[in-house]
Amino acid sequence: MRLSTALTYLGLLVQSKYTSAMVTIEDAKACNADVPAIDWLILEGDANAEAIEDEVRQDLEKIGFKVNTRFLTKNDYNQARAKGDFGLSFSETWGTPYDPHSYVSAWEAEDNANHNALTGLVAPSSRDELLSLVEDVLQEENQLVRQAKWNEVHDYYHKEAMMLPLWGRRIVAIINSRLAGYQAGHQQFDFPVHKLVPVSGSKTVSISPGALTGRFQTVGNMDPHTYNPNEFFANNWLYEGLVSYGPDGTILPALAESWTITDTASGGQQYSFKLRPSVKFHDGAEWNCQAAKMNLDH
């Protein structure tokens, strides 16, 4: 059952001297002969990355690049990416219709691997200019204009060979035939199992979620504002937002019944949300404006 599509990117810091001219293999070897060895990070247990590592490495070597592959544990892998201690790395986007705004805006964080990779942009391109384009598209509300601006952002870093799209994949859910009522979620790691209805056998339902490196061992600290896959997986069963995602990334009412947007004198915009009435937390506490403000402040 299809839930969402994720896209894997290969982030490459090495730049070619050639752009639109016809380039031969010998030209490429000469161009790359003096380039230091590329330090390529692979996450241990990532079957997709491990399966194609040798092919990608051999192709790079054919055009003169030297590649040093490092297979790292999850902790070491994350630390190396946060420090910028890599020349080549896989990065999986959350994929449409999961929030692309959070993904690209995270590039501004100094401990983000994409932020570090963007230091490899060649003048006149720059990380500051790209992040400025990202900030501009995040503020755009017109759908057609926003799409054109996203295309500009994509073209910008693809032409610099910073992000090379490799493959997409489906996220699947396998449901026992004794269970009915399941509907696929509209986000990655969104499995609305609270809608399942046992039609035979035990009322107890066993769930076995997982991601790249295997089954989840915990649900994390259950902070609704974090995006780790194991937390996101469980958070959706407990928490709701003011709005939610529908088909094709559409924004739907959730804890907010409706909202209005007005321009302010300062040039900004004010969003006014009408909260859904008669909603309570698990402990019986009221959902109200004070609770909404607390979450926004957090």
C-alpha positions in Angstrom: 0.0 0.0 0.0 1.5 3.3 -1.1 1.9 5.9 1.7 4.4 8.4 0.3 7.4 8.8 -2.0 10.9 9.7 -0.7 13.7 10.9 -2.9 17.4 10.2 -2.2 20.0 12.7 -3.2 23.8 12.5 -3.5 25.6 15.6 -2.2 28.9 16.2 -4.0 31.3 18.9 -3.1 33.7 18.5 -6.0 33.1 20.8 -8.9 33.9 20.4 -12.6 35.6 23.1 -14.7 33.4 22.1 -17.6 29.8 23.3 -18.0 28.1 23.0 -21.4 31.1 22.1 -23.6 31.6 18.6 -24.9 33.9 16.8 -22.4 35.7 13.5 -23.1 36.7 11.0 -20.5 40.4 12.1 -20.9 39.4 15.7 -20.4 37.6 14.7 -17.1 40.6 12.7 -15.9 42.9 15.6 -16.6 40.6 18.0 -14.8 40.2 15.9 -11.7 43.7 14.5 -11.5 44.8 16.9 -8.7 41.5 16.8 -6.7 42.1 15.3 -3.2 40.4 12.0 -2.5 36.7 12.3 -1.9 35.6 11.2 1.6 32.4 9.3 1.1 30.2 8.5 4.1 27.9 5.5 4.1 25.6 4.6 6.9 26.1 1.1 8.2 23.0 -1.0 7.5 21.7 1.2 4.7 21.1 -1.6 2.2 20.4 0.7 -0.7 23.6 2.8 -0.3 25.7 -0.3 0.3 24.3 -2.0 -2.8 25.3 0.8 -5.2 28.5 2.1 -3.5 30.9 0.1 -5.6 29.2 1.1 -8.9 29.2 4.8 -8.0 32.8 4.7 -6.8 33.9 2.9 -9.9 32.2 5.4 -12.2 33.8 8.3 -10.3 37.2 6.6 -10.6 36.7 6.3 -14.4 36.7 10.1 -14.7 39.7 10.6 -12.4 38.3 11.0 -8.9 39.8 9.1 -6.0 37.2 7.9 -3.5 37.7 6.9 0.1 34.5 5.1 1.4 33.8 5.2 5.1 31.1 2.9 6.6 30.0 4.6 9.9 27.6 3.8 12.7 24.6 6.1 13.0 26.1 8.2 15.7 29.5 8.7 13.9 27.7 9.3 10.6 25.5 12.0 12.1 28.5 13.7 13.8 30.6 13.7 10.6 27.8 15.2 8.6 27.1 17.9 11.2 30.8 18.9 11.3 31.1 18.9 7.5 33.6 16.1 7.7 32.7 14.5 4.3 33.0 15.1 0.6 30.1 12.9 -0.6 27.0 11.7 1.3 23.5 10.3 0.6 20.7 12.5 1.9 17.1 11.4 1.8 14.4 14.1 1.5 11.1 13.6 3.2 9.5 13.7 -0.2 6.2 15.1 -1.4 3.8 15.7 0.2 5.8 15.9 3.4 6.8 19.4 4.3 9.5 20.5 1.8 9.7 23.9 3.6 11.1 22.3 6.7 13.6 20.3 4.7 15.2 23.2 2.8 14.9 25.7 5.6 16.9 23.3 7.7 19.8 24.1 5.4 20.3 27.3 7.4 21.3 25.3 10.5 25.1 25.1 10.9 25.0 21.5 12.1 23.0 20.4 9.0 25.0 18.3 6.4 23.4 20.3 3.6 24.5 23.5 5.1 28.1 22.2 5.1 27.8 20.9 1.6 26.8 24.3 0.3 30.2 25.7 1.1 31.3 23.9 -2.1 29.3 26.2 -4.3 31.5 27.9 -6.9 31.5 31.7 -7.4 29.5 33.6 -8.5 27.1 31.1 -6.8 27.1 31.1 -3.0 25.4 29.5 0.0 24.1 32.9 1.1 22.5 33.5 -2.3 20.8 30.1 -2.4 19.5 30.5 1.2 18.1 33.9 0.2 16.2 32.2 -2.7 14.9 29.6 -0.2 13.8 32.3 2.2 12.0 34.0 -0.6 10.1 31.0 -1.8 9.0 30.2 1.8 7.3 33.5 2.0 5.4 33.1 -1.3 1.7 32.4 -1.1 0.7 32.4 -4.8 0.9 28.7 -5.8 2.0 29.3 -9.4 4.6 31.8 -8.4 5.8 29.5 -5.7 6.2 26.6 -8.1 8.3 28.8 -10.4 10.5 29.9 -7.5 11.0 26.2 -6.4 12.1 25.5 -9.9 14.7 28.3 -9.6 16.0 26.9 -6.3 16.2 23.3 -7.8 18.0 24.6 -10.9 20.4 26.6 -8.8 21.9 23.7 -6.8 21.5 21.0 -9.5 23.6 23.1 -11.9 26.3 23.3 -9.2 26.2 19.4 -8.8 25.5 19.8 -5.1 22.4 17.6 -5.1 22.0 14.9 -7.7 18.7 13.0 -7.5 19.2 9.3 -7.7 16.0 7.4 -6.9 12.6 7.5 -5.4 10.9 4.8 -3.4 7.5 3.9 -1.9 6.8 3.6 1.8 4.6 0.5 2.3 2.4 -0.8 5.0 1.5 -4.5 5.3 -1.9 -5.0 6.9 -3.2 -8.3 8.2 -6.4 -9.4 6.5 -8.2 -9.6 9.8 -8.0 -5.8 10.1 -10.2 -3.4 8.2 -10.6 0.4 8.0 -7.0 1.3 7.2 -6.4 4.4 5.1 -3.0 5.4 3.9 -1.5 8.5 5.5 -0.5 11.6 3.5 3.0 12.0 5.0 6.0 9.8 5.3 5.9 7.7 8.5 2.2 8.6 8.8 0.4 5.3 9.6 -3.0 6.1 11.0 -3.4 2.8 12.7 -6.0 4.2 15.2 -8.5 3.8 12.3 -7.9 0.0 12.2 -10.9 -2.2 13.1 -10.2 -5.9 14.1 -12.9 -7.9 12.3 -11.7 -11.3 13.7 -9.4 -12.7 16.4 -7.8 -10.7 19.2 -8.4 -7.0 19.7 -4.7 -6.5 20.4 -2.8 -5.3 17.3 1.0 -5.7 17.0 2.9 -3.0 15.0 6.4 -3.3 13.7 7.6 0.1 12.4 11.0 0.7 10.9 13.2 2.9 8.7 16.6 2.6 6.9 18.5 0.9 9.7 15.8 -1.5 10.9 12.9 -1.5 13.3 12.4 1.3 15.7 13.5 0.5 19.3 11.8 3.5 21.0 9.3 6.3 20.2 11.8 8.9 21.4 10.9 11.7 23.8 7.5 12.3 22.2 8.2 16.0 21.5 5.6 16.9 18.8 7.9 19.4 17.3 10.7 17.0 16.3 10.9 15.1 13.1 12.9 12.0 13.8 11.1 9.1 12.0 10.4 7.1 15.2 9.0 10.1 16.9 7.0 11.3 13.9 5.6 7.8 13.5 4.2 7.7 17.1 3.4 11.5 17.5 0.7 11.3 14.8 -1.3 8.9 17.0 -1.2 11.3 20.0 -1.1 14.9 18.7 -2.8 17.1 16.2 -1.8 20.3 14.6 -3.8 23.4 13.8 -3.9 22.2 10.3 -3.1 18.8 8.6 -2.0 17.5 5.2 -4.5 16.1 2.7 -4.0 14.6 -0.8 -1.2 16.1 -2.9 0.0 18.3 0.0 -3.2 20.3 0.4 -3.6 22.0 3.8 -6.8 21.0 5.7 -8.4 22.2 9.0 -7.6 20.1 12.1 -7.5 21.8 15.5 -8.3 25.0 13.7 -11.7 25.1 12.0 -10.7 28.0 9.8 -8.3 30.8 9.5 -7.9 34.2 7.9 -4.9 36.1 6.7 -4.6 39.9 6.8 -1.8 42.3 5.8 -0.2 44.4 8.6 1.0 48.0 8.5 4.6 46.7 8.9 4.4 44.8 5.6 3.9 41.4 7.3 0.8 39.2 7.6 -1.3 38.2 10.5 -2.9 34.7 10.7 -6.0 34.4 12.8 -7.1 30.8 13.6 -10.6 29.8 14.8 -10.0 26.9 17.2 -12.2 23.8 17.1 -14.4 23.7 20.2 -15.0 21.0 22.8 -11.5 19.4 22.3 -9.7 18.0 25.4 -6.3 16.6 26.0 -5.8 13.0 27.2 -5.9 14.1 30.8 -9.1 16.1 30.3 -7.5 19.5 30.1 -9.1 22.0 27.7 -7.7 22.8 24.3 -7.8 26.6 24.1 -5.9 29.7 23.0 -3.4 29.4 25.9 -2.5 25.8 25.0 -2.1 26.9 21.3 0.2 29.8 22.3 2.3 27.5 24.5 3.0 25.2 21.6 3.9 28.1 19.2 6.2 29.5 21.9 7.8 26.1 22.2 
